[in-house]
Amino acid sequence: MGSGSCFYSLHTHAADGIIHIESPVQRAYTLGDFFDIWGQPLGPGRVGPVHGKVTAFYNGACTGAIPATSRSGATPRSNSTSGVR
């Protein structure tokens, strides 16, 4: 790694929304863990700065789970006017 770079076990490589897990520790990660790294809130009524009803999807299916506790890979969606995807 170059000077000034930072690496987290949960990260993305591109803007495609895919979260990669590259960790020396084997454990279950949640979508909430990823949002914590970025210092952003995630819950049933909020995704980052956007407020509204939030539903988590995993592999195209609704999980019915609270997004912060959903397994990594779940995509939070909000029906707020800001259109979080």
N, C-alpha and C positions, 0 to 999 in steps of 0.2 A: 504494500500500500504506500501511496505517496504521502508526502508531508501534508498534514492538515486534513487527511481523510478520516472517516469514522465508519465503523462497521458494526451492525447489530445483527443478532441471530435472525430476527425477522426483518425482511427488507424487500424492496422491489428492484428490478433491473431496468424496467421500462415503464411507460405510462399505460400499460395494458391492464393494470389492476391486479395482476397476479402477485401474491405474496409468497416469497420464498423463505423456507426455513433452513438455515445452515447453522447448526448449533453443536457445540461440543457436548452438550447435555441433552439426553433424550428425555423429553417431557411433553405433555400436551400444551400447546399454545392456543390462545384464544384471539379473536379479532380485537378484543379489548386490549390485549397485550400490545398489539401493533399500534393502536391509537394512543396508548400510554407513551410509547416511544416518541411520538410526535407531539405529546402534550395536548391532545385533543379529546374532548368528551365523546362518549359513545353510549347510547342507551335507547330505551324504547321511545323516547321523544326527541332525540338529538343525535346528529352526526356532525361532528366538528362544530362549526358555527351555525349550522342549519337546524332549525326546529321544525318538527312535524312528526307524524306517525312513521315509525321505522319498522321495516320488516326485513329479516335476514333470509337470504337465499344461498343454498349450497348446491352446486352442480345443477342449477336451474330449478330446484325445488325449494319451496318455502319451508324453512326449518321450524317456524313457530317459536323459536327461542329468542331470548333477549339478546340483541346483537353483541353486546360486550362479552357475553359468555359463549358465543358461538365459536366453533372450531375455526381455525385459520382457513381461509379460502372462501368463507361466506362473504357475500357481497351485500352490504347494507344499502337499502333503497328507502328514500323518503318521498312522501307524496306532497311535500311542501312546494311552494311556487318556485323555489330555487332549483328544483330538479336534481337533487343529489342522486348520483347513480353509482 
